[in-house]
Amino acid sequence: METTTIHKLENLLLVSVPRDLMDTEVLQLRRQVLQEIRRCQSQLVLLDFSQVDICDSFFGRFIQSMAKMAELMGAKVIVSGLQDAVVETMVELGMTLPNLQAVLDLDEALALSRTNTQIAQPSEQTEPGQPSNATWTDDLDLSAL
């Protein structure tokens, strides 16, 4: 297995997903990410798939389950670097990525994380206990990529 790198970067966890992960390694990576979300108290997780050029149904479900698990821990997920073949496979398998935002590269992901952090922070005019005006896309339509 190639080394997975998980770094705290600004306000997010950056997870560089290596190519050619075996199914057991995918499960191990998911556990590591969840542990780091808790340890770093991260509210955003960036999954960078720029090294991954093939996708099967197990790996596609990993993306979905990782996003759901992160959400249950209070973190939002940004996906970057999905290769054409990966997107095509996921669409053909009928997979959607609810509650995710996807971007083409790390620069866009960092810009998005900064925007979402600023939006998600209560303004001085928001009273305690009142909902903020923060929004997050509820569904990612992979066919648009």
N, C-alpha and C positions, 0 to 999 in steps of 0.2 A: 504494500500500500504506500502510495506517495504520502508525504507528511501533510496533514491538514493543519492549516494555520488559523488560529482564532485570536484576533487582537481586539482590544478595546481601542477604538479610534474616535476621538471627539465624543459624540453622544451615542455611539452605537457599537455593536459587536460586528466586526468584519470577519466573515467566515469564508475562506478561500477553499472551495470544494474541489478536491483533486479529481483527475480523470480516472476512469477504470476502477471504481470502488466495487468491491464484492459486497454481496448483500449483508453479511455480518459486519463489514466495515461501515456500511451506511447506517446500520442500527447503532454502532459505537459512536459515530459522528453525531447522530441525533442526541444521544445521551450527553456527549461532551458539550454540545451547544446549550442544552437545557441547564447543565451545571454552571456554565459560564454566565448565562442570563441571570441566574440566581446570585452567583458570586459577585458579579459586577453591577447587579441591579439595573440591567439594561432595559430600556424601553423601546429600542430599535435594534433589529438584527438585519444585517445585510448579508445575504447569501450570494456569493459571487460564483457563477457557473461558467466563467469564461474559458476554463480549461476542459470543460466537459463537452464532448462532441457527439455522444450517443446517449440514448435514453431508452430504458425499457419500462414496463408498467410498474415494477417494483420501485425504480428510481423516481418515476413520476409521482407515485404515492408518497415517497419520502418527502418530496417538496410540499405536497399537500399536508401531510401529517406534521411536518416540522412547523409549518405556518400555524396550524391549529394549536399545537402544543405551546408554541411561543405566545400565541394570543391568550391561552389559558393562564400563562404566567405574567400577563400584562404587557407583553412586548408586541410591537408591530413588525412585520417582515417586509423588506424590500428585496426583490430579486434582480440581479444584474447579470449581464453577459450570457443570456440564453442564446445558444447557437441555433442556426436555422433548422438543422436536423432535429434538435431536441424539441423545438417548438412544434415542428411538423408532427413528430411522433405523439406529443402530448395532445394535440388537437385531434389526430386520428384516433387516439384512445378515448376521446371524449372528456378529457380532464380539464377542469377549470381551476382557477386559483382564487378562491374567495378571500376577501380581506387582504389582498396583496397589491402592491404596486410594483410594476416591472419597469426597468430602465435598460438602456443599451450598454452602459459602461459605468465604471466606478465614479467618474467625475459627476455624471448625472445623479448617481445614487447619493453621493455626498451632498450635492446641492438640494436634493429632495429631502434628505434627513435634516438639513439645516432649516428648510422651509417648514417642515412638519413640526419640528421642535418649537419654532417660534410661534406657529399657529396654535399648538397644543398648550402652550403656557398661558395661564389665565392673564388677561390684561388687567391693568390697574382699575378699570371700570367694572370688571366682573366681581360681583360680591361672592364671598365664600359660600360654597354649597350650590352655587348656580352653575349650570352647564356652560362650558366654553363654546365658542363658535367653531371649534376644530372639526374638520371633516376628513374622512379617509375613504378612498374608493372601496366600495363593498365587494366588487367583483372585477376580476381582470379578464378581459376578453382576449384570449390568445390569438384569435383569428385576425385581430387588428395589427399584430406584430409582423 
